[in-house]
Amino acid sequence: LECELSMNVVGQPLARQLVLRGVRQFLENRDPVKPLVMSFHGSTGTGKTYVSSMLVRYLFQGGLQSPYVHHFSPVVHFPHAEQIEQYKESLRRWIQGNLTSCGRSAFLFDEMDKMHPGLIDVIMPFLGPSWVVYGTNYRKAIFIFISNAGGEQINTMTLELWRARKDREEISLQDLEPAISKAVFENPQSGFWKSGIINEHLIDVVVPFLPLKHHHVKQCVINELVQQGLEARPGVVQEVADSIPYFPEEEKIFSSTGCKTLASRISFFL
């Protein structure tokens, strides 16, 4: 996993370090006191979903298709605000049932910024350092929350640090965490709004994903061409990388869409 992350996750030294450290410490502990709870934050196309899918691929045979990996999207699974009480009961029973089947399960919650406030708190009893919940031993489970919330603040902070000549390898969680907390956990529109998960400090690892620079985008293009079995010609790589928007307007340092749309753009430049 460490090798795969360093080879394929472009421009995210801090995220790689935090994820590896968190997962390694958790798996090396034969008797953890609570599940591993990680929260991924950053703007579109920076690698949050990619890293989470890579993680489960290495931890579970079959990866995302494993019967022990469970994926939730608020848009798909919890679309109607007026049915929130019903969703709470369904979600609680679903997690309880799956942890009864296998304590070493993984639960991925996508687009937490679109989750109805209050819904996620129903899983609080499964996240804390209690021994048994509803008759289920659940301390070896992994929960990953994925969110675009905080992305704007991470981008602003990274830009300020870049202007202060601070290399992205030098950026620490301490540089970014206050801005993420304000944007994510104090925002009435966020799924974590007034959440007991935050108040009880149940998130073990907050993982910021930084905005990608032009040379990172070029590396993404090369990786995509290789994956499609195509030749990574420098002219094509440059043209594809130049075709996406960058910010801020005058300096054009960071990609506005990360590496998100590159795969669909490549065919236009071949």
C-alpha positions as CSV (number, residue, x, y, z in Angstrom):
1,L,0.0,0.0,0.0
2,E,2.8,2.4,0.9
3,C,4.5,1.8,-2.5
4,E,1.2,2.1,-4.4
5,L,0.4,5.4,-2.6
6,S,3.8,6.9,-3.3
7,M,3.7,5.9,-7.0
8,N,0.1,6.7,-7.9
9,V,-1.2,9.4,-5.5
10,V,0.2,12.6,-7.0
11,G,1.1,15.7,-5.0
12,Q,-0.3,14.6,-1.6
13,P,2.7,13.9,0.7
14,L,0.7,15.0,3.9
15,A,-2.3,12.8,3.0
16,R,-0.1,9.8,2.3
17,Q,1.8,10.2,5.5
18,L,-1.4,10.6,7.7
19,V,-3.2,7.7,6.1
20,L,-0.3,5.3,6.3
21,R,0.5,6.2,9.9
22,G,-3.2,5.9,11.0
23,V,-3.8,2.6,9.2
24,R,-0.5,1.1,10.3
25,Q,-0.9,2.0,14.0
26,F,-4.5,0.7,13.9
27,L,-3.7,-2.7,12.2
28,E,-0.6,-3.3,14.4
29,N,-2.8,-3.1,17.5
30,R,-4.4,-6.5,18.0
31,D,-6.8,-5.1,20.6
32,P,-7.8,-1.6,19.6
33,V,-10.0,0.3,22.0
34,K,-12.1,1.9,19.2
35,P,-12.6,1.6,15.4
36,L,-10.3,3.7,13.1
37,V,-12.2,6.8,12.0
38,M,-10.7,9.0,9.3
39,S,-12.1,12.1,7.7
40,F,-10.8,13.1,4.2
41,H,-11.2,16.8,3.1
42,G,-10.2,18.6,-0.1
43,S,-11.6,20.0,-3.3
44,T,-12.7,17.9,-6.3
45,G,-10.1,15.7,-8.1
46,T,-7.4,15.8,-5.4
47,G,-7.5,12.1,-4.7
48,K,-9.9,11.5,-1.7
49,T,-12.0,8.8,-3.3
50,Y,-9.0,7.4,-5.1
51,V,-7.1,6.9,-1.8
52,S,-10.1,5.4,0.0
53,S,-10.6,2.9,-2.8
54,M,-6.9,2.0,-2.8
55,L,-7.0,1.6,0.9
56,V,-9.9,-0.9,0.9
57,R,-8.3,-2.7,-2.1
58,Y,-5.3,-3.5,0.0
59,L,-7.2,-4.4,3.2
60,F,-10.1,-6.4,1.7
61,Q,-10.0,-9.1,-1.0
62,G,-12.2,-7.7,-3.7
63,G,-11.7,-4.1,-2.6
64,L,-14.9,-2.1,-3.0
65,Q,-16.7,-5.2,-4.2
66,S,-15.9,-7.0,-0.9
67,P,-19.0,-8.0,1.1
68,Y,-17.3,-6.4,4.1
69,V,-16.9,-2.9,2.5
70,H,-19.9,-0.7,2.6
71,H,-20.3,2.5,0.7
72,F,-22.9,5.3,1.4
73,S,-23.7,8.3,-0.6
74,P,-26.3,10.8,0.8
75,V,-27.6,11.6,-2.7
76,V,-28.3,7.9,-3.4
77,H,-29.1,6.5,0.0
78,F,-30.5,9.5,2.0
79,P,-32.0,11.9,-0.6
80,H,-35.1,13.2,1.2
81,A,-34.7,15.4,4.3
82,E,-38.3,14.6,5.5
83,Q,-37.4,10.9,5.8
84,I,-34.4,11.5,8.1
85,E,-35.8,9.5,11.1
86,Q,-36.4,6.5,8.8
87,Y,-32.8,6.9,7.4
88,K,-31.4,7.0,10.9
89,E,-33.0,3.7,11.9
90,S,-32.0,2.1,8.6
91,L,-28.4,3.2,8.9
92,R,-28.1,2.1,12.5
93,R,-29.5,-1.3,11.7
94,W,-27.4,-1.7,8.5
95,I,-24.2,-1.0,10.4
96,Q,-25.1,-3.1,13.3
97,G,-26.0,-6.0,11.0
98,N,-22.8,-5.8,9.0
99,L,-20.6,-5.6,12.1
100,T,-22.4,-8.6,13.5
101,S,-21.4,-10.5,10.3
102,C,-17.8,-9.3,10.4
103,G,-16.2,-7.0,13.0
104,R,-13.4,-6.1,10.6
105,S,-15.7,-4.2,8.2
106,A,-15.1,-0.9,6.4
107,F,-17.7,1.9,6.0
108,L,-17.2,4.7,3.5
109,F,-19.4,7.8,3.7
110,D,-19.1,9.9,0.5
111,E,-20.0,13.5,0.1
112,M,-20.4,14.3,3.8
113,D,-20.9,17.9,2.9
114,K,-24.3,16.8,1.4
115,M,-25.3,14.7,4.4
116,H,-28.4,15.9,6.3
117,P,-27.2,17.4,9.6
118,G,-28.0,15.1,12.5
119,L,-28.2,11.9,10.5
120,I,-24.6,10.8,11.0
121,D,-24.9,11.0,14.8
122,V,-26.9,7.8,14.8
123,I,-23.6,5.8,14.2
124,M,-21.9,7.5,17.2
125,P,-22.2,4.5,19.5
126,F,-20.2,2.4,16.9
127,L,-17.3,4.9,16.8
128,G,-16.3,5.3,20.5
129,P,-14.2,3.3,22.9
130,S,-17.1,1.2,24.2
131,W,-16.6,-2.6,24.3
132,V,-19.9,-3.8,22.9
133,V,-22.7,-1.9,21.2
134,Y,-26.1,-3.6,20.8
135,G,-24.4,-6.9,21.5
136,T,-21.8,-6.4,18.7
137,N,-18.0,-6.2,19.1
138,Y,-17.1,-3.5,16.6
139,R,-13.7,-2.1,17.6
140,K,-11.8,-3.4,14.5
141,A,-14.0,-1.6,12.0
142,I,-12.8,1.2,9.8
143,F,-14.9,4.3,9.0
144,I,-13.9,6.8,6.4
145,F,-15.8,10.1,5.8
146,I,-15.1,11.9,2.5
147,S,-16.0,15.5,1.9
148,N,-15.3,18.5,-0.4
149,A,-16.1,20.7,2.6
150,G,-12.9,22.5,3.8
151,G,-11.5,22.3,0.2
152,E,-11.8,26.1,-0.3
153,Q,-10.0,26.8,2.9
154,I,-7.3,24.2,2.2
155,N,-6.7,25.8,-1.2
156,T,-6.5,29.3,0.3
157,M,-4.1,28.2,3.0
158,T,-1.9,26.3,0.5
159,L,-1.8,29.3,-1.8
160,E,-0.8,31.6,1.1
161,L,1.9,29.1,2.1
162,W,3.1,28.9,-1.5
163,R,3.4,32.7,-1.6
164,A,5.4,32.6,1.7
165,R,7.7,30.2,-0.2
166,K,6.8,27.2,1.9
167,D,7.2,23.9,0.0
168,R,4.2,21.6,0.0
169,E,6.3,18.9,1.6
170,E,6.7,21.2,4.6
171,I,3.0,21.8,5.0
172,S,1.7,20.2,8.2
173,L,-1.7,19.3,9.6
174,Q,-1.3,22.1,12.2
175,D,-1.1,24.6,9.3
176,L,-4.5,23.5,7.9
177,E,-6.6,21.9,10.7
178,P,-8.0,25.2,12.2
179,A,-9.3,26.2,8.8
180,I,-10.8,22.8,8.1
181,S,-12.5,22.6,11.5
182,K,-14.1,26.0,11.0
183,A,-15.3,25.2,7.5
184,V,-16.5,21.6,8.2
185,F,-17.5,21.3,11.8
186,E,-19.0,24.8,12.4
187,N,-21.0,25.0,9.1
188,P,-24.8,24.6,9.4
189,Q,-24.9,23.0,5.9
190,S,-22.4,20.3,6.8
191,G,-23.2,16.7,7.8
192,F,-21.0,17.3,10.8
193,W,-22.9,20.4,12.0
194,K,-23.3,20.2,15.8
195,S,-22.3,16.5,15.6
196,G,-21.5,14.5,18.7
197,I,-18.8,12.8,16.6
198,I,-16.9,16.1,16.7
199,N,-17.8,17.0,20.2
200,E,-16.7,13.6,21.5
201,H,-13.5,13.8,19.4
202,L,-14.2,10.4,17.7
203,I,-12.3,11.2,14.5
204,D,-8.8,9.8,14.8
205,V,-7.3,11.2,11.6
206,V,-8.2,14.4,9.7
207,V,-6.6,14.1,6.2
208,P,-6.3,17.3,4.1
209,F,-5.9,16.9,0.3
210,L,-4.0,19.8,-1.2
211,P,-4.8,21.5,-4.5
212,L,-2.6,20.2,-7.4
213,K,-0.1,22.2,-9.4
214,H,0.5,22.0,-13.1
215,H,3.3,19.4,-12.9
216,H,1.1,17.2,-10.7
217,V,-1.7,17.4,-13.4
218,K,0.9,16.4,-16.0
219,Q,1.8,13.4,-13.9
220,C,-1.9,12.4,-13.7
221,V,-2.2,12.6,-17.5
222,I,0.9,10.3,-17.9
223,N,-0.6,7.8,-15.4
224,E,-3.9,7.9,-17.2
225,L,-2.3,7.4,-20.6
226,V,-0.2,4.4,-19.3
227,Q,-3.3,2.9,-17.7
228,Q,-5.1,3.1,-21.1
229,G,-2.1,1.5,-22.8
230,L,-1.3,4.7,-24.7
231,E,2.0,6.4,-25.4
232,A,2.7,9.3,-23.1
233,R,3.9,11.8,-25.7
234,P,5.1,15.0,-24.1
235,G,3.0,17.2,-26.5
236,V,-0.2,15.4,-25.7
237,V,0.6,15.5,-21.9
238,Q,1.2,19.2,-22.1
239,E,-2.0,19.9,-24.2
240,V,-4.3,17.9,-21.9
241,A,-2.8,19.6,-18.7
242,D,-3.2,23.0,-20.3
243,S,-6.9,22.4,-21.2
244,I,-8.2,22.5,-17.6
245,P,-8.8,25.7,-15.5
246,Y,-6.3,26.9,-12.9
247,F,-6.5,29.5,-10.1
248,P,-5.9,32.2,-8.9
249,E,-6.9,34.0,-12.1
250,E,-3.6,36.0,-12.5
251,E,-1.0,33.4,-11.4
252,K,-2.8,30.1,-12.4
253,I,-0.9,28.0,-9.9
254,F,-3.4,25.3,-8.9
255,S,-5.8,23.2,-10.9
256,S,-9.5,24.1,-10.2
257,T,-10.7,20.5,-10.9
258,G,-7.6,18.5,-9.8
259,C,-7.2,15.4,-11.9
260,K,-10.9,14.7,-12.1
261,T,-11.8,15.3,-15.8
262,L,-8.5,14.2,-17.4
263,A,-9.5,10.7,-18.3
264,S,-12.4,12.0,-20.4
265,R,-10.3,14.8,-22.0
266,I,-7.5,12.6,-23.3
267,S,-9.3,11.3,-26.4
268,F,-9.7,14.9,-27.7
269,F,-5.9,15.3,-28.0
270,L,-4.8,12.0,-29.5
